[in-house]
């Protein structure tokens, strides 16, 4: 199935969740729809022999969100995001050595339970599912020098995990911080599996956003 079909399906799922949540709850509070974006600091959570000196990849996130109240202090918030992940590390595997920076870019659908602490502060937690849009690696070592696309078949296209964070609202605007931990091994075969082993995504996100209603 093509990525566009899967992305449309994810969008319809997010819309369905929002619609179901809001059907009987709009009378209890105000729903929100908005845009958000910010910075990512991502890493790959793994313990692979021959890999050392791991560093974060600095990237970004951008997308839309909808929030439906479930009561005075509770809401559900689905989002659809474009988000960058990955990391860099030195490797020394079966006589090959150098440094690789893996860049993995996803369409991500978090569905977060939101706890409201008054009108200005929110705590959020919930699962996410993501689809790998594209990937590349910047190499400097035995695998050569330069940037090249990675065969996506070497990766699990779908990722999933848990996320949690906090938002601070200032009227319709907000700033937020979030951490996401993947539960799916990202590499499935080939060189990606050799270098990354059991690596899983992890990312810290700082975002700003605006509710349009």
N, C-alpha and C positions, 0 to 999 in steps of 0.2 A: 504494500500500500504506500502510495506517495505521501511525503511529509505534509503537503497541503491538505490532504484528506484527513490526516490525523490531527492537524492543527484545528481544522474546522470542527472536528468531533470534540476536541478539548474545549473549544470556545462554546459549543452548544451545551456541553456538560456544565461549564461554569454558569452559563445563562440559566440552565434548568435548576441548578442548586439555588441560585439567587431567587428565581421565581417561586420555587417551592417554599423557601424560607420567608419570603415577603408576603405570601398570600394571606396569612392569618395574623401577621404581626405588624403591619404598617400602622395600625391604630395604637400600638404600644410605644412607638418611637419613630424617629426620622431615619429613613434609609439614606445611605450615602453612595454616590458613584463618583469616581475621580481618577486622576492620573498620578503616577509616581515615578521616581527615578533616583539614581544615586550611584555610589561607589561600592565595589565589591573587593574584598581581600580573600582570595580563595586558596585552598591547599588541597592536597590529596592525602587522605588519612590511610596510611599503610605502613607495613613493616616488611620491606622487601630486602633481601640480602644483596649487598653490592650497591645500595643506594644511600647517599649521604648528602649533607648540606642542603636540605630542602628549604625552599623559600616560597612565599606566597606569590600568586599572580594578582596584579591590580587590574581590575576591569570595571564593569558597570552593570546596572540593571535598569530596565525601563518597561513600563507597562500600565495596565489599568486595573482598577479594583472596584468591587461593589460590596457594600456592607448592609446587611439586613438585621434589624433588631429582633431578638428573641425574648426580650423583656427589658426591664429598666436598667439592668446591669450586664446584660449578655447580648452578644450579637454573633453572626457568622459572616466571615469575609472571604469570598473567593477572589482570586487574582489571576491574571494572565500576564506573564512577564517574559521578556527576553533577558537572559542573564548569562554572564560569562563566568566560566570556572576553569580550573586547571592549577598548575604549579610548575616550579622548576626544581631540578635536582641534579647533582652529580651522580654518575653511574660508573660501575666497574663490574661488568657482567661477562662471564665466560671469555675473559681476555679483551673485551671491548670497554673503552672508557671515554668519558667526556661529560658534557652537560647538555641536558634537554629541557626545554620549556614546553610543556603541553598546554594547548589552548583548546578548551572545549566550550562550545556555545549551545545553549539550550533554550527551548520554549518550555516554560515552567508554569504549572498550575497548583499553587498552594490553596488549601481550604482551611482557614484558621478560626478557631473559636476565640472570641474576643471578650475579655473581661473589662468592664468600664469602671475606673476608679474616679468617679465624678465626671465632669464634662471635658476634662483636659488630658487625662491619662488613660491609656489602654494597655493591657497585657494580652499577648496573643500566643497561641500554641496550636499546632495541628500538623497534619501530613501534607506532603507535596508529591506530585508526579511530574516528570520532566521528559522531554524528547530531545535527543541530540540532533541539532540542526547541521552543524559542521564541526570539523576539528582539524588542527594542524599542529606541527611541532617545529620548533626552532632548535637546531642541533649545532653543536660545536664539539667535534670529537670523532670517534671511530665511525659514526654513522654519517659523517660528512659535515659540511658547514652550510647553513642557510635555512630557509623556511620551506616546508613542504606539507602538502595535504596528507592526512593520514587516512588510510582505507577505513571507512566507517564500519565495515564488516568486522574489523578487529575489536570493536567496542559494542557493549550492550546499548542499543539505541534508547531504551527506556531506563530512566533512573527514578528512584523514589526514596523518600526519607522523612525526617521530622524537622520542624522549624519552630522557633519561638522567639519572641521579641517584645519590644515596648514602643509605643507611639506617644508623642506629646503634641496635642492640638493647640493651635493659636487661631481661634476662629475656624475658618475653613481650611487653613494651611496646617501642615504638621511636619515634624521631623521624626524619624524612627530608626531603631537599630534592631537587627535580627541576626540570628545564627541558624544555619541549616546544616544538618548532618545527613549525608547519604547513607542508605542501608544496602544499596546494590553495588556489587563489584563492577567497576566501569569497564575494565578490559575483559574481552572474551576469548581472544585468540591472537596468534601471530606475534609480531614484535611488541605490540602494546602489552600483551600478557606477559612477555618475557621481562620487560622493563618495569611494568607497574604492578605485577603480581595481583594481590588482593586489594589494590587501592580503591578507596571510596571518596566521593566528593565531600568537601566541607567548605563552608563559605560564611564570612561575616559581611553583613550588608548595612550601609548607612544610606538612608533615603530621605528625600523631601517629597511632599505631595500636596495635592490640592483637591478638595471636594468640590465638584461643580454644581452641586445642588444644596 
